Amino acid sequence: MVRLFTALTVPDDVAETLARRQSGLPGAKWRTAEQLHVTLAFYGEVAEQRADDLAAELERAAAGGPFEIALSGVGAFGDGHRLSTLWAGVEPSERLSVLAGRCRSAAERAHIPIERREYRPHLTLAYLKPHVNPDRIGAWIAGHNLLKSPAIRIDRFGLYSSVLAHGGSHYELEREYLL
């Protein structure tokens, strides 16, 4: 079994800009530049044969040519006062939504069940420990909510494997698809 997802990477200059914002919040486990990505679809644990089928099906998702996205604003996911994740938002993009839908359809064709939920594109900046003060989280969000990246050209996406480790997840590009 291998843990898989499809994602877009961000250019080095955008990762460097984000790194400068990744401070000032005790209890935040900041993501490294290598861990920064915009998830298209998360497949979870997949058997090797199904992974091969998925890789082949994703070829069909790579259509439509390059497009652009932009990061805009920051926020947090969680339940009530138990926030768990800080993120940078992605401006609405029909082309991005279509690509994410194609990646989900590839899973269906490869007989890989995936979670049904609305696609909310974002880039995870940090995971939060349970004891982080919600007021501090709110202050960090207020201080960084004007985040706005220049246009990011998207001309490829990747199929990644993920290994959970004590120091955080390690991602490995398994296959790349040109748009």
N, C-alpha and C positions, 0 to 999 in steps of 0.2 A: 504494500500500500504506500502511496505517496500523496502528500498534501499539496493540492494545486490551486492556482488562481491565475487569471489573466489581468494584466495591468499595463499602464502607461508609465514610463519613467519621466523624470523631470530633468531638464538640462542642468549642468553644473552651476551655472550662474544663478539659477532659481534656487537650487539647493543651498548655495552659499548665502543668499538673501534670507532664506528661511532659517538657516542655522543661527544667524544673528538675532533672531526673535526667540530662539529656544533657550531661554534663561529666565530667572526671576520668579520661579514658581517651585518652591521646595516640595518634593514628593512627586514631581513629574519625571517620568522616564522618557527622555527625549529620544526620538528616532534619529538614527545616523543618516548621512547622505545616501548611503547604499540601501537604506530601508524606505526611503521616500518614494511613493508611487501613488497613482490613482487607480484603484481597483476597478476592473470592468466586470468581472464575475469571480465569485469564490466557489470552488468546487468541493472543497473538503478532502477527506481521505478517499483516494481513488485507486482501484486495482490496476496493476501494470497494463493489462490488456486494454482496459477501458481508457487508460491514459493515452495509449497509442491511438485508439479510436478518436479520442478528443483532439489530439494533436492534428490528426488528418482532417477532422471536421472544421477545425478553426481556420483552415485554408479558405473555406467559403466565407468566413467572416471578414476576411481581409479584402474588402471591396470598397469602392467609392473614392479612393484617392486620399491624399493628405488633407488635413484641416487644422484649425487652431482652437486652442482653449486658453482660458486665463483663470488664474486663482483670484479670489475675491473674498475678503472677510475671513473671520475665524469664529469658532464656536466650540461647543462641547456636546458630547453624547452622554447619556446616562439616564437614570431614573430619579427624578426629584432632586434631592440634595446629594445623591450618590453618583456624581459625575465620574466617568471612567476614561474618557478619551477627549483630547484636544485635537481639533482639525482645522485645516485651511479649506475654505469652500472653493468650488469650481463653478464659474458662471454657467448658466444654462446654455446648453449646446445640443441642438438636434442631432448633429453628426455624432457626438459623443454618445448620446442616448441610443442611437441606432446601432453603433458599434457594440455597446454593452448588451443590447438585445440580441445581436447576432452571436455574441459569445455565450449567452444563455441558451440560445437555440442550438448551438453546437453541442452543448452538454446534453440536451434532450435527445438529439440525434445519436449521440454516443451512449445513450441509456445511463446517464449519470444524473441522479436526482439532486437538485439544488434547491436551496431555500427560496421560497416565494416571498419577496418583499420589494417595495418600491425602490428603484435605483436612485440613490442619493450620492452623486459623485463628490468625493472629498479626498483630501490628502491628510493622513494621520500624522500629526506632529509629535504627540506624546500620549502615553498611557499614564493614568493617574492612580496613585496609591489610594486606598480607601480613606485614609486619615487627612487628606488634603482639605484645607479649609475652603468651603464654597465661596466665601467672600474674596479670598485670594485668587481663586479661579476667575471669578467675575471681574476682578480688577485687571487680571492679565488679559482677559478677552477685551475689555474696554480699552486697554492700552495698545492693542494690536489689531483691532477690528477694521482699521482702514487699509489693511493689507490689500495690495492690488499688484498683480504681476503683469509684465508685458505679455503680449500674445506668445503662446508656446506652440510651435509648429509640431503637429503630430503626424508622423509619416510611417509609424510602425507601432506594434504592440507586442507583448511577450507573454508566453506561457511560463510561469514560474513554479518551482517547487519551494516548499517552506518547511524548514526543520525548526521545531520549537526547542530552544536551549535556555539555560539559566540566564544568560546575558541578553536574551531577546531572540527573536526569530532571525534565522539566516535564510536568505532567499537566493535561489540559483536559477538563472535564466536557462530554461530547457529548450525553448524554441522561440524564434523571432519571426514575425509576420509583417511583411511590408504592405503598406496600404496603397 
